[in-house]
Amino acid sequence: MIDLIAWIILGILAGAIAKAIYPGRQGGGIIATILLGIVGALIGGSLFNLLTTGTLTITGVGFNFGGLIVAIIGAIIAIFIWSLITRRSAA
C-alpha cells in the first residue's frame, strides 16, 4: 500500500512539473497528471536502465530526487508522444 501511495505522489509531482515545463497547453485534470507522471516514471526508468545497463526492460524509478528527475524527463517524452498522436488523429 505504501508503494502505491509513493507512485501516486511521484506521479503528481512528475506530471505537474512536466506539464509546467512543456510548452503549450496540455489538458487533463489531476488524474491525467498522475497517470502522466506514472507513465513518465516507467518511460524514464526504462530509458535510464537502457542507457546504464544496455538492456531494455520496463522498470520504474524509485521515490528519490534522481528518480523524480528521470520521471519528469519521461513525462515530458510522454507529453510529446501524446501530442504527436492527438495531432495526427485530429487532422
Secondary structure, 3 states (H helix, E strand, C coil): CHHHHHHHHHHHHHHHHHHHHCCCCCCCCHHHHHHHHHHHHHHHHHHHHHHHHCCCCCCCCCCCHHHHHHHHHHHHHHHHHHHHHHHHHHC
